[in-house]
């Protein structure tokens, strides 16, 4: 289920999408892409996950680490559009 996000959060989704599109990435890569500290990056990833704009799963080799994947903007916008109808 996808939820609408604020403009400031959309900015960070766009930054991640520009670099990673269909690739998975880890937390440290997100910190580097966004140029923010770990605490703020964690907040961004958490909010995007809760809103359904990204998905996360545990890394197979080290269950403490998370792997993120961006949902396609087409899919996200389509789901948001269906809520309007």
C-alpha positions as a Markdown table, in Angstrom:
| # | Residue | x | y | z |
|---|---|---|---|---|
| 1 | Unk | 0.0 | 0.0 | 0.0 |
| 2 | Unk | 1.4 | 3.3 | -1.1 |
| 3 | Unk | 0.9 | 6.6 | 0.7 |
| 4 | Unk | 1.5 | 10.2 | -0.6 |
| 5 | Unk | 4.7 | 11.7 | 0.7 |
| 6 | Unk | 5.8 | 15.3 | 1.4 |
| 7 | Unk | 7.8 | 17.4 | -1.0 |
| 8 | Unk | 11.0 | 17.2 | 1.1 |
| 9 | Unk | 10.8 | 13.4 | 1.2 |
| 10 | Unk | 10.1 | 13.2 | -2.5 |
| 11 | Unk | 13.4 | 15.1 | -3.0 |
| 12 | Unk | 15.3 | 12.4 | -1.3 |
| 13 | Unk | 13.5 | 9.6 | -3.1 |
| 14 | Unk | 14.5 | 11.4 | -6.4 |
| 15 | Unk | 18.1 | 11.5 | -5.3 |
| 16 | Unk | 18.1 | 7.8 | -4.6 |
| 17 | Unk | 16.3 | 7.0 | -7.8 |
| 18 | Unk | 18.7 | 9.0 | -9.9 |
| 19 | Unk | 21.6 | 6.8 | -8.6 |
| 20 | Unk | 20.0 | 3.4 | -8.0 |
| 21 | Unk | 16.8 | 3.0 | -10.1 |
| 22 | Unk | 16.5 | -0.8 | -10.3 |
| 23 | Unk | 19.5 | -1.7 | -8.1 |
| 24 | Unk | 19.5 | -2.7 | -4.5 |
| 25 | Unk | 21.5 | -0.6 | -2.0 |
| 26 | Unk | 22.5 | -0.7 | 1.6 |
| 27 | Unk | 22.3 | 1.9 | 4.4 |
| 28 | Unk | 25.8 | 3.2 | 3.9 |
| 29 | Unk | 25.2 | 3.7 | 0.2 |
| 30 | Unk | 22.1 | 5.7 | 1.0 |
| 31 | Unk | 24.2 | 7.9 | 3.4 |
| 32 | Unk | 26.7 | 8.6 | 0.7 |
| 33 | Unk | 24.0 | 9.3 | -2.0 |
| 34 | Unk | 21.9 | 11.6 | 0.3 |
| 35 | Unk | 24.9 | 13.3 | 1.9 |
| 36 | Unk | 23.2 | 13.3 | 5.3 |
| 37 | Unk | 24.2 | 11.9 | 8.6 |
| 38 | Unk | 23.2 | 8.3 | 9.6 |
| 39 | Unk | 20.4 | 9.4 | 11.9 |
| 40 | Unk | 18.7 | 11.6 | 9.3 |
| 41 | Unk | 19.2 | 9.0 | 6.5 |
| 42 | Unk | 17.6 | 6.4 | 8.8 |
| 43 | Unk | 14.6 | 8.6 | 9.2 |
| 44 | Unk | 14.3 | 9.2 | 5.5 |
| 45 | Unk | 14.5 | 5.4 | 4.7 |
| 46 | Unk | 12.0 | 4.6 | 7.4 |
| 47 | Unk | 9.5 | 7.1 | 6.2 |
| 48 | Unk | 9.9 | 6.0 | 2.6 |
| 49 | Unk | 9.5 | 2.4 | 3.6 |
| 50 | Unk | 6.4 | 3.1 | 5.7 |
| 51 | Unk | 4.9 | 5.1 | 2.8 |
| 52 | Unk | 5.5 | 2.1 | 0.4 |
| 53 | Unk | 8.0 | 4.0 | -1.9 |
| 54 | Unk | 10.9 | 1.6 | -1.0 |
| 55 | Unk | 11.1 | -1.9 | 0.2 |
| 56 | Unk | 13.6 | -3.4 | 2.6 |
| 57 | Unk | 14.7 | -6.9 | 3.5 |
| 58 | Unk | 17.4 | -8.4 | 5.6 |
| 59 | Unk | 20.8 | -9.3 | 4.1 |
| 60 | Unk | 21.1 | -13.1 | 3.8 |
| 61 | Unk | 24.7 | -13.3 | 5.2 |
| 62 | Unk | 24.2 | -10.8 | 8.0 |
| 63 | Unk | 20.6 | -10.5 | 9.3 |
| 64 | Unk | 21.5 | -7.3 | 11.1 |
| 65 | Unk | 22.0 | -5.4 | 7.8 |
| 66 | Unk | 19.2 | -4.3 | 5.5 |
| 67 | Unk | 19.0 | -4.1 | 1.8 |
| 68 | Unk | 16.7 | -1.5 | 0.1 |
| 69 | Unk | 15.0 | -1.4 | -3.2 |
| 70 | Unk | 13.2 | 1.5 | -4.8 |
| 71 | Unk | 9.7 | 0.9 | -6.0 |
| 72 | Unk | 9.1 | 2.1 | -9.6 |
| 73 | Unk | 7.7 | 5.7 | -9.7 |
| 74 | Unk | 5.2 | 4.4 | -12.3 |
| 75 | Unk | 3.9 | 1.7 | -9.9 |
| 76 | Unk | 3.8 | 4.2 | -7.0 |
| 77 | Unk | 1.9 | 6.9 | -9.0 |
| 78 | Unk | -0.5 | 4.3 | -10.4 |
| 79 | Unk | -1.4 | 3.1 | -6.9 |
| 80 | Unk | -1.8 | 6.7 | -5.6 |
| 81 | Unk | -4.1 | 7.4 | -8.6 |
| 82 | Unk | -6.3 | 4.4 | -7.8 |
| 83 | Unk | -6.9 | 5.8 | -4.4 |
| 84 | Unk | -8.3 | 9.0 | -5.9 |
| 85 | Unk | -10.8 | 7.1 | -8.1 |
